[in-house]
Amino acid sequence: MADTKVANMLGALAIVLADDLREAVNSALATTGETAAAIIMLGAHPGLTIGEVAEALSISHSGAVRLIDRLERDGLVGKRPGADARTMLVELSSEGMAQRKIALRKRGAVLDRAVSLLDAQDEELLGRTLDKLLRGLLTRPEHGYRYCRMCDEDKCVPTCCPVEDQWERLYA
């Protein structure tokens, strides 16, 4: 099945959209790497641990520490102690929230451009298909933040986000 034309086209679309999204948000925030993804994700999930940030962004723990320290120096996040002395929880500052809004607007423009190529019927079919894929592909609860690291969660949550629904099933 993986060598079908549909699978190949899906791969091409995934790559070009990922590249366009990364370029748009990084350009808007004048940053590189996973900085914009961290800002977007932390706005939706305040109080994540640095370990959860590392897992979601697929970077090392020490890489996440350096990223969060830089964001803190730039006034975009704050840290507070967690449940034990080794755990730090991270939240966006008001400036971080402002940066998140900018990044989400740029992200939305990229996705709106893609979806605007569809008529209403195709968009509805794509929505059902994406719902099915997201639910089916999320099989490990620790990967939930990874799926939504650059989401505008206000578009899905609290009503019928397929990732949130699947995540709850996995934790049940």
TADA-V39187 format. One record per pair of residues at least 24 apart in sequence whose C-alpha atoms are under 7 Angstrom apart, sorted by the first residue. I is the first residue (numbers start at 1). GAP is how many residues later the second one is. D is the distance in whole Angstrom. If there is no record, write none. Layout:
I;GAP;D + I;GAP;D
This chain:
20;90;7 + 21;86;6 + 21;89;6 + 24;82;6 + 24;83;6 + 25;78;5 + 25;81;6 + 25;82;6 + 28;74;7 + 28;75;6 + 29;70;7 + 29;74;7 + 37;112;6 + 37;113;5 + 38;111;7 + 39;57;7 + 39;61;6 + 40;60;5 + 40;109;7 + 40;110;6 + 41;107;7 + 41;108;5 + 41;109;6 + 42;49;6 + 42;50;6 + 43;49;6 + 43;54;6 + 43;57;7 + 44;109;7 + 46;44;6 + 46;45;5 + 46;46;7 + 47;42;5 + 47;43;5 + 47;44;5 + 48;41;5 + 48;42;6 + 49;38;7 + 49;39;6 + 49;40;5 + 49;41;6 + 50;38;6 + 50;39;7 + 56;87;7 + 56;89;5 + 56;90;4 + 56;93;7 + 57;89;6 + 104;48;6 + 131;31;6 + 134;28;6 + 134;29;6 + 135;27;6 + 135;28;6 + 135;31;6 + 138;28;7 + 141;26;6 + 141;29;6 + 141;30;7
